[in-house]
Each structure stands twice: as C-alpha cells, then as structure tokens.
Amino acid sequence: MQKEILSEIKELRTALTQVLGISNFPPDQQFLKEALNKAAKEFQKLNIERGQWVQ
C-alpha cells in the first residue's frame, strides 16, 4: 500500500512539474521559490496575452 501511494505521489509531482513548466529544472531545484515564481510569471504573461486564464 505504501509503495502505491509513493508511486502516485511521484506521478503527481511529475505532472505538476510539467504543468508549471519547471520539468526542465534539476529535480532538487524544481520546487524552489524562484522556479515557482518563474512559472507564475509565465502564467500571468499568458493570461495577459490571451485575455483569459489558461484552461
């Protein structure tokens, strides 16, 4: 059961890094404040360009 949960957490982490656009960062830097701020700025940029939030 624990192995299944850990596997699912890894899958979620992978999906989250892809959604945030930080999958190209080294694993130890993917969830640093700077990386998350960069992803947030990219989403804001897309929001301004499209006039709507990215679906």
PyMOL commands that place a pseudoatom at each C-alpha (Angstrom):
pseudoatom trace, name=CA, resn=MET, resi=1, chain=A, elem=C, hetatm=0, pos=[0.000, 0.000, 0.000]
pseudoatom trace, name=CA, resn=GLN, resi=2, chain=A, elem=C, hetatm=0, pos=[2.787, 2.448, 0.887]
pseudoatom trace, name=CA, resn=LYS, resi=3, chain=A, elem=C, hetatm=0, pos=[4.593, 1.741, -2.387]
pseudoatom trace, name=CA, resn=GLU, resi=4, chain=A, elem=C, hetatm=0, pos=[1.411, 2.508, -4.317]
pseudoatom trace, name=CA, resn=ILE, resi=5, chain=A, elem=C, hetatm=0, pos=[0.992, 5.812, -2.503]
pseudoatom trace, name=CA, resn=LEU, resi=6, chain=A, elem=C, hetatm=0, pos=[4.621, 6.781, -3.110]
pseudoatom trace, name=CA, resn=SER, resi=7, chain=A, elem=C, hetatm=0, pos=[4.255, 5.883, -6.764]
pseudoatom trace, name=CA, resn=GLU, resi=8, chain=A, elem=C, hetatm=0, pos=[1.147, 8.053, -7.074]
pseudoatom trace, name=CA, resn=ILE, resi=9, chain=A, elem=C, hetatm=0, pos=[2.900, 10.947, -5.341]
pseudoatom trace, name=CA, resn=LYS, resi=10, chain=A, elem=C, hetatm=0, pos=[5.776, 10.684, -7.821]
pseudoatom trace, name=CA, resn=GLU, resi=11, chain=A, elem=C, hetatm=0, pos=[3.287, 10.721, -10.701]
pseudoatom trace, name=CA, resn=LEU, resi=12, chain=A, elem=C, hetatm=0, pos=[1.587, 13.800, -9.277]
pseudoatom trace, name=CA, resn=ARG, resi=13, chain=A, elem=C, hetatm=0, pos=[4.926, 15.533, -8.828]
pseudoatom trace, name=CA, resn=THR, resi=14, chain=A, elem=C, hetatm=0, pos=[5.851, 14.777, -12.429]
pseudoatom trace, name=CA, resn=ALA, resi=15, chain=A, elem=C, hetatm=0, pos=[2.519, 16.080, -13.684]
pseudoatom trace, name=CA, resn=LEU, resi=16, chain=A, elem=C, hetatm=0, pos=[2.819, 19.212, -11.579]
pseudoatom trace, name=CA, resn=THR, resi=17, chain=A, elem=C, hetatm=0, pos=[6.310, 19.992, -12.862]
pseudoatom trace, name=CA, resn=GLN, resi=18, chain=A, elem=C, hetatm=0, pos=[5.038, 19.679, -16.427]
pseudoatom trace, name=CA, resn=VAL, resi=19, chain=A, elem=C, hetatm=0, pos=[2.019, 21.910, -15.794]
pseudoatom trace, name=CA, resn=LEU, resi=20, chain=A, elem=C, hetatm=0, pos=[4.186, 24.524, -14.103]
pseudoatom trace, name=CA, resn=GLY, resi=21, chain=A, elem=C, hetatm=0, pos=[6.807, 24.347, -16.834]
pseudoatom trace, name=CA, resn=ILE, resi=22, chain=A, elem=C, hetatm=0, pos=[9.597, 23.509, -14.433]
pseudoatom trace, name=CA, resn=SER, resi=23, chain=A, elem=C, hetatm=0, pos=[10.250, 19.964, -15.597]
pseudoatom trace, name=CA, resn=ASN, resi=24, chain=A, elem=C, hetatm=0, pos=[13.491, 21.090, -17.278]
pseudoatom trace, name=CA, resn=PHE, resi=25, chain=A, elem=C, hetatm=0, pos=[14.922, 22.243, -13.934]
pseudoatom trace, name=CA, resn=PRO, resi=26, chain=A, elem=C, hetatm=0, pos=[17.111, 19.820, -11.984]
pseudoatom trace, name=CA, resn=PRO, resi=27, chain=A, elem=C, hetatm=0, pos=[14.956, 17.803, -9.540]
pseudoatom trace, name=CA, resn=ASP, resi=28, chain=A, elem=C, hetatm=0, pos=[16.472, 19.483, -6.495]
pseudoatom trace, name=CA, resn=GLN, resi=29, chain=A, elem=C, hetatm=0, pos=[15.571, 22.927, -7.871]
pseudoatom trace, name=CA, resn=GLN, resi=30, chain=A, elem=C, hetatm=0, pos=[12.104, 22.268, -9.277]
pseudoatom trace, name=CA, resn=PHE, resi=31, chain=A, elem=C, hetatm=0, pos=[10.139, 23.463, -6.277]
pseudoatom trace, name=CA, resn=LEU, resi=32, chain=A, elem=C, hetatm=0, pos=[12.396, 26.280, -5.152]
pseudoatom trace, name=CA, resn=LYS, resi=33, chain=A, elem=C, hetatm=0, pos=[10.685, 29.619, -4.660]
pseudoatom trace, name=CA, resn=GLU, resi=34, chain=A, elem=C, hetatm=0, pos=[12.481, 31.070, -7.692]
pseudoatom trace, name=CA, resn=ALA, resi=35, chain=A, elem=C, hetatm=0, pos=[11.285, 28.291, -10.002]
pseudoatom trace, name=CA, resn=LEU, resi=36, chain=A, elem=C, hetatm=0, pos=[7.694, 28.623, -8.819]
pseudoatom trace, name=CA, resn=ASN, resi=37, chain=A, elem=C, hetatm=0, pos=[7.846, 32.409, -9.223]
pseudoatom trace, name=CA, resn=LYS, resi=38, chain=A, elem=C, hetatm=0, pos=[9.101, 31.957, -12.777]
pseudoatom trace, name=CA, resn=ALA, resi=39, chain=A, elem=C, hetatm=0, pos=[6.201, 29.622, -13.543]
pseudoatom trace, name=CA, resn=ALA, resi=40, chain=A, elem=C, hetatm=0, pos=[3.716, 32.082, -12.016]
pseudoatom trace, name=CA, resn=LYS, resi=41, chain=A, elem=C, hetatm=0, pos=[5.103, 34.898, -14.183]
pseudoatom trace, name=CA, resn=GLU, resi=42, chain=A, elem=C, hetatm=0, pos=[4.720, 32.736, -17.286]
pseudoatom trace, name=CA, resn=PHE, resi=43, chain=A, elem=C, hetatm=0, pos=[1.084, 32.016, -16.417]
pseudoatom trace, name=CA, resn=GLN, resi=44, chain=A, elem=C, hetatm=0, pos=[0.482, 35.738, -15.833]
pseudoatom trace, name=CA, resn=LYS, resi=45, chain=A, elem=C, hetatm=0, pos=[2.079, 36.535, -19.183]
pseudoatom trace, name=CA, resn=LEU, resi=46, chain=A, elem=C, hetatm=0, pos=[-0.189, 34.024, -20.933]
pseudoatom trace, name=CA, resn=ASN, resi=47, chain=A, elem=C, hetatm=0, pos=[-3.192, 35.465, -19.120]
pseudoatom trace, name=CA, resn=ILE, resi=48, chain=A, elem=C, hetatm=0, pos=[-2.391, 38.958, -20.371]
pseudoatom trace, name=CA, resn=GLU, resi=49, chain=A, elem=C, hetatm=0, pos=[-1.719, 37.793, -23.925]
pseudoatom trace, name=CA, resn=ARG, resi=50, chain=A, elem=C, hetatm=0, pos=[-4.924, 35.776, -24.190]
pseudoatom trace, name=CA, resn=GLY, resi=51, chain=A, elem=C, hetatm=0, pos=[-7.163, 37.969, -22.099]
pseudoatom trace, name=CA, resn=GLN, resi=52, chain=A, elem=C, hetatm=0, pos=[-8.274, 34.934, -20.148]
pseudoatom trace, name=CA, resn=TRP, resi=53, chain=A, elem=C, hetatm=0, pos=[-6.826, 32.398, -17.754]
pseudoatom trace, name=CA, resn=VAL, resi=54, chain=A, elem=C, hetatm=0, pos=[-5.178, 29.363, -19.317]
pseudoatom trace, name=CA, resn=GLN, resi=55, chain=A, elem=C, hetatm=0, pos=[-7.540, 26.399, -19.183]
for i in range(1, 55): cmd.bond("trace and resi %d" % i, "trace and resi %d" % (i + 1))
show_as sticks, trace
zoom trace
